[in-house]
Amino acid sequence: MGMLYEVITRHEWTADTEQDSQEQRVVAGAAARAKLLELCRLEADRKLREYEVAAGRLRV
């Protein structure tokens, strides 16, 4: 969860900085969304492995 918080706060800080151009804010927002999607995918993969191990379909 620490990485997720870091990504969100970094995006908010970048968006609030007046000297950043609109393009930089768009790029920062897209990068933050991509990172959040990747973190969600990794968490979903981890959970799926847990369930498969519990169901006996996958050995660790």
Stockholm file with secondary structure:
# STOCKHOLM 1.0

chainA/1-60         MGMLYEVITRHEWTADTEQDSQEQRVVAGAAARAKLLELCRLEADRKLREYEVAAGRLRV
#=GR chainA/1-60 SS CHHHHHHHHHHHHHHHCTTSCHHHHHHHHHHHHHHHHHHHHHHHHHHHHHHHHHTTSSCC
#=GC SS_cons        CHHHHHHHHHHHHHHHCTTSCHHHHHHHHHHHHHHHHHHHHHHHHHHHHHHHHHTTSSCC
//
